[in-house]
Amino acid sequence: MTRHFGVLIPSTNTTCESEFTRLLPPRYQAHFGRLLTSAPGQPFAPSREEDIACQSRLLATAKVELLILAQTSASLFAEDYDSAVTGRMSEAAGVPALTSAQALGRAVRALGARRIALVSPYTDEVNARAARYFAAKHGLETLSSEGFAARDAYAIGGLGPEHAQRALLRIDRPLIEVFVIPGGNFPTMAFLAGWEAELKKPVVTTNQASIWAMLVAFKSGERLSGLGRLLEEMPAG
């Protein structure tokens, strides 16, 4: 049986559709809705509320069972953003909803970890916000971080996996339990297994954590190989 879920992405995102559709088994079908920014010219601004409601209603007509907002940075700028936006999505679509930031935090905790390092396409200021978010919402301690100071989604999509690999090696510390790579437009998921073999630690990304959260919500019990320890082990959420 094919399971259907919806993914809301910023209109500038060029990575999510590729990573979800090419790497997932065909029995899990993602359907996408695109969102305009609420603040043109301001990087990482949340998407327009009216777009979120409209696209959620449209995805409901495809009979999706779950909605995911794959815009991690949006959750970092307002204390109640996760609860407000998922409530708006669920009300419009009539199905459960979550944000990719929630999926990241829950995935790290499911792996039994609390001490993380961040490698992101963001600026230092946004990384600091991410560290505060993960501490406040998920009880995670960020021990080190590195960002690539991307100022917009186009710059993020143009980053290569080698940027992440070099940064992971630079900031590794013995106390770090899990590496977190936020950013749904940062193309990294196909490289996770190799990085984990080199680092001997899990690496969790926005899109990978969102897929994990979907599989947990669907209670599928299925494990996916080659996409990192999180999806190979499928710890309970």
PyRosetta script that sets phi, psi and omega in degrees:
from pyrosetta import init, pose_from_sequence

init()
pose = pose_from_sequence("MTRHFGVLIPSTNTTCESEFTRLLPPRYQAHFGRLLTSAPGQPFAPSREEDIACQSRLLATAKVELLILAQTSASLFAEDYDSAVTGRMSEAAGVPALTSAQALGRAVRALGARRIALVSPYTDEVNARAARYFAAKHGLETLSSEGFAARDAYAIGGLGPEHAQRALLRIDRPLIEVFVIPGGNFPTMAFLAGWEAELKKPVVTTNQASIWAMLVAFKSGERLSGLGRLLEEMPAG")
pose.set_psi(1, 133.0)
pose.set_omega(1, 178.7)
pose.set_phi(2, -81.1)
pose.set_psi(2, 133.4)
pose.set_omega(2, 176.8)
pose.set_phi(3, -105.5)
pose.set_psi(3, 134.3)
pose.set_omega(3, -174.6)
pose.set_phi(4, -113.7)
pose.set_psi(4, 134.4)
pose.set_omega(4, 175.6)
pose.set_phi(5, -140.7)
pose.set_psi(5, 155.6)
pose.set_omega(5, -177.3)
pose.set_phi(6, -107.2)
pose.set_psi(6, 143.9)
pose.set_omega(6, 178.9)
pose.set_phi(7, -128.3)
pose.set_psi(7, 121.4)
pose.set_omega(7, 175.5)
pose.set_phi(8, -94.7)
pose.set_psi(8, 128.2)
pose.set_omega(8, -178.0)
pose.set_phi(9, -132.7)
pose.set_psi(9, 151.6)
pose.set_omega(9, 172.2)
pose.set_phi(10, -57.9)
pose.set_psi(10, 147.7)
pose.set_omega(10, -176.3)
pose.set_phi(11, -61.3)
pose.set_psi(11, -21.4)
pose.set_omega(11, -178.3)
pose.set_phi(12, -86.8)
pose.set_psi(12, -6.5)
pose.set_omega(12, -175.5)
pose.set_phi(13, -72.7)
pose.set_psi(13, 128.8)
pose.set_omega(13, 179.6)
pose.set_phi(14, -121.3)
pose.set_psi(14, 11.7)
pose.set_omega(14, -174.8)
pose.set_phi(15, -113.5)
pose.set_psi(15, -39.5)
pose.set_omega(15, -173.0)
pose.set_phi(16, -56.4)
pose.set_psi(16, -46.8)
pose.set_omega(16, -176.9)
pose.set_phi(17, -60.3)
pose.set_psi(17, -39.0)
pose.set_omega(17, 179.4)
pose.set_phi(18, -67.0)
pose.set_psi(18, -48.6)
pose.set_omega(18, -175.9)
pose.set_phi(19, -68.1)
pose.set_psi(19, -38.7)
pose.set_omega(19, -179.6)
pose.set_phi(20, -71.7)
pose.set_psi(20, -47.0)
pose.set_omega(20, -171.9)
pose.set_phi(21, -80.5)
pose.set_psi(21, -32.6)
pose.set_omega(21, -178.6)
pose.set_phi(22, -81.3)
pose.set_psi(22, -28.6)
pose.set_omega(22, -172.3)
pose.set_phi(23, -101.2)
pose.set_psi(23, -20.1)
pose.set_omega(23, 178.9)
pose.set_phi(24, -83.5)
pose.set_psi(24, 146.7)
pose.set_omega(24, 170.9)
pose.set_phi(25, -60.6)
pose.set_psi(25, 148.6)
pose.set_omega(25, -175.6)
pose.set_phi(26, -62.4)
pose.set_psi(26, -16.3)
pose.set_omega(26, 179.6)
pose.set_phi(27, -73.8)
pose.set_psi(27, -10.0)
pose.set_omega(27, 172.8)
pose.set_phi(28, -112.2)
pose.set_psi(28, 111.1)
pose.set_omega(28, -172.5)
pose.set_phi(29, -111.1)
pose.set_psi(29, 120.1)
pose.set_omega(29, 178.0)
pose.set_phi(30, -93.6)
pose.set_psi(30, 138.3)
pose.set_omega(30, 175.5)
pose.set_phi(31, -121.9)
pose.set_psi(31, 135.8)
pose.set_omega(31, -167.6)
pose.set_phi(32, -113.7)
pose.set_psi(32, 144.7)
pose.set_omega(32, 170.2)
pose.set_phi(33, -125.6)
pose.set_psi(33, 137.8)
pose.set_omega(33, -176.9)
pose.set_phi(34, -102.9)
pose.set_psi(34, 144.6)
pose.set_omega(34, -172.5)
pose.set_phi(35, -126.5)
pose.set_psi(35, 135.4)
pose.set_omega(35, 173.4)
pose.set_phi(36, -83.0)
pose.set_psi(36, 151.6)
pose.set_omega(36, 179.4)
pose.set_phi(37, -71.2)
pose.set_psi(37, 149.2)
pose.set_omega(37, 177.6)
pose.set_phi(38, -81.6)
pose.set_psi(38, -12.5)
pose.set_omega(38, -176.5)
pose.set_phi(39, -142.9)
pose.set_psi(39, 83.5)
pose.set_omega(39, 179.7)
pose.set_phi(40, -55.2)
pose.set_psi(40, 135.4)
pose.set_omega(40, -179.6)
pose.set_phi(41, 90.1)
pose.set_psi(41, -11.4)
pose.set_omega(41, 177.8)
pose.set_phi(42, -106.3)
pose.set_psi(42, 112.1)
pose.set_omega(42, -177.5)
pose.set_phi(43, -63.9)
pose.set_psi(43, 143.2)
pose.set_omega(43, 173.8)
pose.set_phi(44, 69.4)
pose.set_psi(44, 15.1)
pose.set_omega(44, 176.1)
pose.set_phi(45, -68.7)
pose.set_psi(45, 147.8)
pose.set_omega(45, 176.9)
pose.set_phi(46, -60.2)
pose.set_psi(46, 159.0)
pose.set_omega(46, 177.3)
pose.set_phi(47, -77.2)
pose.set_psi(47, 162.5)
pose.set_omega(47, -177.6)
pose.set_phi(48, -64.3)
pose.set_psi(48, 133.5)
pose.set_omega(48, -179.1)
pose.set_phi(49, -59.8)
pose.set_psi(49, -39.5)
pose.set_omega(49, -178.4)
pose.set_phi(50, -67.5)
pose.set_psi(50, -31.2)
pose.set_omega(50, 176.1)
pose.set_phi(51, -69.6)
pose.set_psi(51, -41.6)
pose.set_omega(51, 179.2)
pose.set_phi(52, -59.5)
pose.set_psi(52, -45.4)
pose.set_omega(52, 179.4)
pose.set_phi(53, -65.8)
pose.set_psi(53, -44.5)
pose.set_omega(53, -177.8)
pose.set_phi(54, -64.5)
pose.set_psi(54, -48.2)
pose.set_omega(54, -177.6)
pose.set_phi(55, -68.1)
pose.set_psi(55, -32.6)
pose.set_omega(55, 176.1)
pose.set_phi(56, -64.1)
pose.set_psi(56, -42.2)
pose.set_omega(56, 178.0)
pose.set_phi(57, -63.8)
pose.set_psi(57, -41.2)
pose.set_omega(57, 179.8)
pose.set_phi(58, -65.3)
pose.set_psi(58, -41.8)
pose.set_omega(58, 179.2)
pose.set_phi(59, -65.7)
pose.set_psi(59, -29.4)
pose.set_omega(59, 177.2)
pose.set_phi(60, -61.1)
pose.set_psi(60, -31.2)
pose.set_omega(60, 179.8)
pose.set_phi(61, -70.9)
pose.set_psi(61, -16.0)
pose.set_omega(61, 172.8)
pose.set_phi(62, -86.9)
pose.set_psi(62, 5.7)
pose.set_omega(62, 178.4)
pose.set_phi(63, 58.5)
pose.set_psi(63, 43.9)
pose.set_omega(63, 174.2)
pose.set_phi(64, -69.9)
pose.set_psi(64, 153.0)
pose.set_omega(64, -178.7)
pose.set_phi(65, -100.6)
pose.set_psi(65, -10.9)
pose.set_omega(65, -175.0)
pose.set_phi(66, -158.4)
pose.set_psi(66, 147.2)
pose.set_omega(66, 173.5)
pose.set_phi(67, -118.9)
pose.set_psi(67, 138.9)
pose.set_omega(67, 176.9)
pose.set_phi(68, -126.8)
pose.set_psi(68, 129.1)
pose.set_omega(68, 171.7)
pose.set_phi(69, -92.8)
pose.set_psi(69, 108.3)
pose.set_omega(69, -178.2)
pose.set_phi(70, -93.6)
pose.set_psi(70, 69.1)
pose.set_omega(70, 177.2)
pose.set_phi(71, -145.4)
pose.set_psi(71, 76.5)
pose.set_omega(71, -171.3)
pose.set_phi(72, -56.7)
pose.set_psi(72, -42.3)
pose.set_omega(72, -175.0)
pose.set_phi(73, -62.1)
pose.set_psi(73, -27.6)
pose.set_omega(73, -178.7)
pose.set_phi(74, -61.3)
pose.set_psi(74, -29.5)
pose.set_omega(74, -177.5)
pose.set_phi(75, -76.9)
pose.set_psi(75, -9.0)
pose.set_omega(75, -169.9)
pose.set_phi(76, -90.5)
pose.set_psi(76, -8.3)
pose.set_omega(76, -168.6)
pose.set_phi(77, -110.0)
pose.set_psi(77, -4.9)
pose.set_omega(77, 178.9)
pose.set_phi(78, -143.7)
pose.set_psi(78, 136.1)
pose.set_omega(78, -174.4)
pose.set_phi(79, -58.2)
pose.set_psi(79, -39.8)
pose.set_omega(79, -173.0)
pose.set_phi(80, -105.7)
pose.set_psi(80, 17.3)
pose.set_omega(80, -173.2)
pose.set_phi(81, -61.3)
pose.set_psi(81, -46.4)
pose.set_omega(81, -177.3)
pose.set_phi(82, -56.7)
pose.set_psi(82, -50.6)
pose.set_omega(82, -177.2)
pose.set_phi(83, -66.5)
pose.set_psi(83, -39.0)
pose.set_omega(83, -178.8)
pose.set_phi(84, -67.2)
pose.set_psi(84, -47.0)
pose.set_omega(84, -175.0)
pose.set_phi(85, -73.0)
pose.set_psi(85, -37.7)
pose.set_omega(85, 178.6)
pose.set_phi(86, -69.0)
pose.set_psi(86, -33.5)
pose.set_omega(86, 174.2)
pose.set_phi(87, -62.9)
pose.set_psi(87, -41.7)
pose.set_omega(87, 178.8)
pose.set_phi(88, -64.9)
pose.set_psi(88, -42.1)
pose.set_omega(88, -179.8)
pose.set_phi(89, -65.3)
pose.set_psi(89, -46.2)
pose.set_omega(89, -178.8)
pose.set_phi(90, -65.1)
pose.set_psi(90, -39.9)
pose.set_omega(90, 179.1)
pose.set_phi(91, -62.8)
pose.set_psi(91, -39.6)
pose.set_omega(91, -178.0)
pose.set_phi(92, -74.6)
pose.set_psi(92, -35.7)
pose.set_omega(92, -173.4)
pose.set_phi(93, -102.1)
pose.set_psi(93, -20.5)
pose.set_omega(93, -178.5)
pose.set_phi(94, 74.7)
pose.set_psi(94, 21.5)
pose.set_omega(94, 178.6)
pose.set_phi(95, -135.4)
pose.set_psi(95, 163.5)
pose.set_omega(95, 176.9)
pose.set_phi(96, -60.8)
pose.set_psi(96, 154.0)
pose.set_omega(96, -178.8)
pose.set_phi(97, -142.6)
pose.set_psi(97, 154.2)
pose.set_omega(97, 176.1)
pose.set_phi(98, -151.9)
pose.set_psi(98, 164.8)
pose.set_omega(98, 175.1)
pose.set_phi(99, -104.2)
pose.set_psi(99, 157.3)
pose.set_omega(99, 178.2)
pose.set_phi(100, -66.3)
pose.set_psi(100, -29.2)
pose.set_omega(100, 175.7)
pose.set_phi(101, -64.4)
pose.set_psi(101, -42.0)
pose.set_omega(101, 175.0)
pose.set_phi(102, -61.0)
pose.set_psi(102, -42.8)
pose.set_omega(102, -179.1)
pose.set_phi(103, -61.3)
pose.set_psi(103, -41.1)
pose.set_omega(103, 178.7)
pose.set_phi(104, -60.7)
pose.set_psi(104, -51.3)
pose.set_omega(104, -178.6)
pose.set_phi(105, -61.3)
pose.set_psi(105, -44.0)
pose.set_omega(105, -179.5)
pose.set_phi(106, -67.2)
pose.set_psi(106, -35.6)
pose.set_omega(106, 179.8)
pose.set_phi(107, -64.9)
pose.set_psi(107, -43.5)
pose.set_omega(107, 178.8)
pose.set_phi(108, -61.8)
pose.set_psi(108, -44.8)
pose.set_omega(108, 179.1)
pose.set_phi(109, -64.3)
pose.set_psi(109, -36.8)
pose.set_omega(109, 178.4)
pose.set_phi(110, -63.7)
pose.set_psi(110, -29.6)
pose.set_omega(110, 176.4)
pose.set_phi(111, -77.5)
pose.set_psi(111, -0.9)
pose.set_omega(111, 178.4)
pose.set_phi(112, 80.2)
pose.set_psi(112, 22.2)
pose.set_omega(112, -175.3)
pose.set_phi(113, -112.6)
pose.set_psi(113, 158.5)
pose.set_omega(113, 174.9)
pose.set_phi(114, -134.6)
pose.set_psi(114, -24.1)
pose.set_omega(114, -176.7)
pose.set_phi(115, -102.0)
pose.set_psi(115, 120.3)
pose.set_omega(115, -173.3)
pose.set_phi(116, -125.5)
pose.set_psi(116, 166.5)
pose.set_omega(116, 167.0)
pose.set_phi(117, -128.1)
pose.set_psi(117, 144.0)
pose.set_omega(117, -178.7)
pose.set_phi(118, -106.3)
pose.set_psi(118, 129.7)
pose.set_omega(118, 167.1)
pose.set_phi(119, -123.4)
pose.set_psi(119, 116.1)
pose.set_omega(119, -171.5)
pose.set_phi(120, -139.3)
pose.set_psi(120, 164.8)
pose.set_omega(120, 172.4)
pose.set_phi(121, -80.7)
pose.set_psi(121, 0.2)
pose.set_omega(121, -170.4)
pose.set_phi(122, -81.9)
pose.set_psi(122, 171.7)
pose.set_omega(122, 171.3)
pose.set_phi(123, -76.5)
pose.set_psi(123, 168.6)
pose.set_omega(123, 177.4)
pose.set_phi(124, -60.6)
pose.set_psi(124, -36.3)
pose.set_omega(124, -179.1)
pose.set_phi(125, -65.8)
pose.set_psi(125, -41.3)
pose.set_omega(125, 178.9)
pose.set_phi(126, -71.1)
pose.set_psi(126, -36.0)
pose.set_omega(126, 174.3)
pose.set_phi(127, -59.9)
pose.set_psi(127, -40.0)
pose.set_omega(127, 177.9)
pose.set_phi(128, -63.2)
pose.set_psi(128, -39.9)
pose.set_omega(128, 176.6)
pose.set_phi(129, -64.0)
pose.set_psi(129, -39.7)
pose.set_omega(129, 178.6)
pose.set_phi(130, -62.8)
pose.set_psi(130, -42.5)
pose.set_omega(130, 178.9)
pose.set_phi(131, -61.6)
pose.set_psi(131, -41.5)
pose.set_omega(131, 178.8)
pose.set_phi(132, -66.7)
pose.set_psi(132, -39.7)
pose.set_omega(132, 178.8)
pose.set_phi(133, -61.1)
pose.set_psi(133, -51.6)
pose.set_omega(133, -176.6)
pose.set_phi(134, -64.8)
pose.set_psi(134, -31.9)
pose.set_omega(134, 176.4)
pose.set_phi(135, -69.0)
pose.set_psi(135, -48.6)
pose.set_omega(135, -174.7)
pose.set_phi(136, -71.9)
pose.set_psi(136, -41.2)
pose.set_omega(136, -173.0)
pose.set_phi(137, -91.0)
pose.set_psi(137, -27.0)
pose.set_omega(137, -172.5)
pose.set_phi(138, -131.9)
pose.set_psi(138, 2.9)
pose.set_omega(138, 176.8)
pose.set_phi(139, 67.9)
pose.set_psi(139, 30.7)
pose.set_omega(139, -178.3)
pose.set_phi(140, -102.1)
pose.set_psi(140, 142.5)
pose.set_omega(140, 177.9)
pose.set_phi(141, -106.5)
pose.set_psi(141, 122.7)
pose.set_omega(141, 178.5)
pose.set_phi(142, -90.2)
pose.set_psi(142, 115.1)
pose.set_omega(142, -175.8)
pose.set_phi(143, -89.3)
pose.set_psi(143, -27.2)
pose.set_omega(143, 177.2)
pose.set_phi(144, -159.8)
pose.set_psi(144, 160.9)
pose.set_omega(144, -179.5)
pose.set_phi(145, -155.7)
pose.set_psi(145, 156.9)
pose.set_omega(145, 173.5)
pose.set_phi(146, -149.9)
pose.set_psi(146, 137.3)
pose.set_omega(146, 178.3)
pose.set_phi(147, -128.3)
pose.set_psi(147, 163.3)
pose.set_omega(147, -177.3)
pose.set_phi(148, -106.5)
pose.set_psi(148, 9.4)
pose.set_omega(148, 172.0)
pose.set_phi(149, 56.5)
pose.set_psi(149, 34.1)
pose.set_omega(149, 175.8)
pose.set_phi(150, -66.9)
pose.set_psi(150, 135.7)
pose.set_omega(150, -176.1)
pose.set_phi(151, -99.5)
pose.set_psi(151, -9.0)
pose.set_omega(151, 177.1)
pose.set_phi(152, -157.9)
pose.set_psi(152, 172.6)
pose.set_omega(152, -176.1)
pose.set_phi(153, -65.8)
pose.set_psi(153, -30.4)
pose.set_omega(153, -180.0)
pose.set_phi(154, -64.3)
pose.set_psi(154, -40.2)
pose.set_omega(154, 177.7)
pose.set_phi(155, -66.1)
pose.set_psi(155, -37.3)
pose.set_omega(155, 179.2)
pose.set_phi(156, -64.2)
pose.set_psi(156, -47.3)
pose.set_omega(156, -179.1)
pose.set_phi(157, -63.0)
pose.set_psi(157, -22.3)
pose.set_omega(157, 179.9)
pose.set_phi(158, -86.6)
pose.set_psi(158, -6.0)
pose.set_omega(158, 178.7)
pose.set_phi(159, -72.0)
pose.set_psi(159, 142.0)
pose.set_omega(159, 177.3)
pose.set_phi(160, -96.8)
pose.set_psi(160, 161.3)
pose.set_omega(160, 179.7)
pose.set_phi(161, -61.2)
pose.set_psi(161, -24.3)
pose.set_omega(161, 179.8)
pose.set_phi(162, -64.3)
pose.set_psi(162, -28.0)
pose.set_omega(162, 176.4)
pose.set_phi(163, -61.4)
pose.set_psi(163, -46.9)
pose.set_omega(163, -179.6)
pose.set_phi(164, -67.1)
pose.set_psi(164, -43.9)
pose.set_omega(164, -177.3)
pose.set_phi(165, -59.6)
pose.set_psi(165, -46.2)
pose.set_omega(165, -179.7)
pose.set_phi(166, -65.1)
pose.set_psi(166, -39.1)
pose.set_omega(166, -179.7)
pose.set_phi(167, -67.1)
pose.set_psi(167, -40.6)
pose.set_omega(167, 178.3)
pose.set_phi(168, -58.0)
pose.set_psi(168, -44.0)
pose.set_omega(168, -179.6)
pose.set_phi(169, -68.6)
pose.set_psi(169, -35.7)
pose.set_omega(169, -179.0)
pose.set_phi(170, -67.0)
pose.set_psi(170, -39.6)
pose.set_omega(170, -171.7)
pose.set_phi(171, -98.9)
pose.set_psi(171, 1.9)
pose.set_omega(171, -179.4)
pose.set_phi(172, -59.9)
pose.set_psi(172, 137.9)
pose.set_omega(172, 176.7)
pose.set_phi(173, -138.1)
pose.set_psi(173, 153.0)
pose.set_omega(173, -178.2)
pose.set_phi(174, -58.3)
pose.set_psi(174, -34.1)
pose.set_omega(174, -175.6)
pose.set_phi(175, -79.0)
pose.set_psi(175, -14.0)
pose.set_omega(175, -179.7)
pose.set_phi(176, -68.5)
pose.set_psi(176, 129.6)
pose.set_omega(176, -179.4)
pose.set_phi(177, -99.5)
pose.set_psi(177, -35.2)
pose.set_omega(177, -178.0)
pose.set_phi(178, -143.6)
pose.set_psi(178, 139.0)
pose.set_omega(178, 170.9)
pose.set_phi(179, -94.1)
pose.set_psi(179, 136.0)
pose.set_omega(179, 178.9)
pose.set_phi(180, -116.7)
pose.set_psi(180, 127.7)
pose.set_omega(180, 177.8)
pose.set_phi(181, -118.4)
pose.set_psi(181, 93.2)
pose.set_omega(181, 178.1)
pose.set_phi(182, -79.3)
pose.set_psi(182, 160.1)
pose.set_omega(182, 177.9)
pose.set_phi(183, 117.0)
pose.set_psi(183, 100.4)
pose.set_omega(183, -177.4)
pose.set_phi(184, -67.7)
pose.set_psi(184, -18.0)
pose.set_omega(184, -179.8)
pose.set_phi(185, -96.7)
pose.set_psi(185, 6.1)
pose.set_omega(185, 179.7)
pose.set_phi(186, -93.3)
pose.set_psi(186, 108.5)
pose.set_omega(186, -174.0)
pose.set_phi(187, -77.6)
pose.set_psi(187, 104.2)
pose.set_omega(187, -174.7)
pose.set_phi(188, -139.4)
pose.set_psi(188, -17.0)
pose.set_omega(188, -163.9)
pose.set_phi(189, -62.7)
pose.set_psi(189, -34.3)
pose.set_omega(189, -178.3)
pose.set_phi(190, -68.8)
pose.set_psi(190, -11.2)
pose.set_omega(190, -175.0)
pose.set_phi(191, -105.6)
pose.set_psi(191, -0.8)
pose.set_omega(191, -171.4)
pose.set_phi(192, -63.1)
pose.set_psi(192, -42.6)
pose.set_omega(192, -176.8)
pose.set_phi(193, -60.8)
pose.set_psi(193, -41.0)
pose.set_omega(193, 178.5)
pose.set_phi(194, -66.7)
pose.set_psi(194, -41.1)
pose.set_omega(194, 178.8)
pose.set_phi(195, -65.1)
pose.set_psi(195, -40.7)
pose.set_omega(195, 179.8)
pose.set_phi(196, -65.2)
pose.set_psi(196, -37.3)
pose.set_omega(196, 177.7)
pose.set_phi(197, -63.3)
pose.set_psi(197, -36.0)
pose.set_omega(197, -179.6)
pose.set_phi(198, -75.8)
pose.set_psi(198, -40.0)
pose.set_omega(198, -174.7)
pose.set_phi(199, -89.0)
pose.set_psi(199, -21.4)
pose.set_omega(199, -175.9)
pose.set_phi(200, 63.8)
pose.set_psi(200, 30.6)
pose.set_omega(200, 178.9)
pose.set_phi(201, -146.3)
pose.set_psi(201, 153.0)
pose.set_omega(201, 176.7)
pose.set_phi(202, -67.8)
pose.set_psi(202, 148.8)
pose.set_omega(202, 172.3)
pose.set_phi(203, -123.9)
pose.set_psi(203, 124.8)
pose.set_omega(203, -175.2)
pose.set_phi(204, -118.4)
pose.set_psi(204, 128.8)
pose.set_omega(204, -179.3)
pose.set_phi(205, -116.6)
pose.set_psi(205, 166.6)
pose.set_omega(205, 179.2)
pose.set_phi(206, -54.7)
pose.set_psi(206, -52.6)
pose.set_omega(206, -174.7)
pose.set_phi(207, -72.5)
pose.set_psi(207, -37.3)
pose.set_omega(207, 177.1)
pose.set_phi(208, -63.7)
pose.set_psi(208, -45.7)
pose.set_omega(208, 179.6)
pose.set_phi(209, -64.1)
pose.set_psi(209, -35.5)
pose.set_omega(209, 177.8)
pose.set_phi(210, -65.3)
pose.set_psi(210, -39.9)
pose.set_omega(210, 176.7)
pose.set_phi(211, -65.6)
pose.set_psi(211, -43.7)
pose.set_omega(211, 176.0)
pose.set_phi(212, -56.6)
pose.set_psi(212, -46.8)
pose.set_omega(212, -179.1)
pose.set_phi(213, -62.2)
pose.set_psi(213, -37.4)
pose.set_omega(213, 176.8)
pose.set_phi(214, -63.3)
pose.set_psi(214, -47.1)
pose.set_omega(214, -179.6)
pose.set_phi(215, -64.3)
pose.set_psi(215, -37.8)
pose.set_omega(215, 176.2)
pose.set_phi(216, -64.0)
pose.set_psi(216, -45.4)
pose.set_omega(216, 179.9)
pose.set_phi(217, -61.5)
pose.set_psi(217, -36.6)
pose.set_omega(217, -179.8)
pose.set_phi(218, -80.2)
pose.set_psi(218, -7.5)
pose.set_omega(218, -179.2)
pose.set_phi(219, 52.7)
pose.set_psi(219, 40.4)
pose.set_omega(219, -175.2)
pose.set_phi(220, -76.5)
pose.set_psi(220, -30.4)
pose.set_omega(220, -177.4)
pose.set_phi(221, 71.8)
pose.set_psi(221, 4.6)
pose.set_omega(221, -176.8)
pose.set_phi(222, -84.1)
pose.set_psi(222, 141.4)
pose.set_omega(222, 176.0)
pose.set_phi(223, -110.8)
pose.set_psi(223, 139.9)
pose.set_omega(223, -177.6)
pose.set_phi(224, -112.4)
pose.set_psi(224, 124.2)
pose.set_omega(224, -176.9)
pose.set_phi(225, -88.8)
pose.set_psi(225, 153.7)
pose.set_omega(225, 174.2)
pose.set_phi(226, 81.7)
pose.set_psi(226, 3.8)
pose.set_omega(226, -177.0)
pose.set_phi(227, -121.3)
pose.set_psi(227, 26.7)
pose.set_omega(227, 177.2)
pose.set_phi(228, 98.7)
pose.set_psi(228, 159.8)
pose.set_omega(228, -174.2)
pose.set_phi(229, -60.5)
pose.set_psi(229, -36.2)
pose.set_omega(229, -178.3)
pose.set_phi(230, -55.8)
pose.set_psi(230, -45.7)
pose.set_omega(230, -178.3)
pose.set_phi(231, -84.9)
pose.set_psi(231, -19.5)
pose.set_omega(231, 176.7)
pose.set_phi(232, -78.7)
pose.set_psi(232, -35.5)
pose.set_omega(232, -178.4)
pose.set_phi(233, -94.4)
pose.set_psi(233, -28.1)
pose.set_omega(233, -179.4)
pose.set_phi(234, 47.6)
pose.set_psi(234, 60.3)
pose.set_omega(234, 175.7)
pose.set_phi(235, -63.6)
pose.set_psi(235, 149.2)
pose.set_omega(235, -178.8)
pose.set_phi(236, -66.5)
pose.set_psi(236, 142.7)
pose.set_omega(236, -179.2)
pose.set_phi(237, -79.8)
pose.dump_pdb("model.pdb")
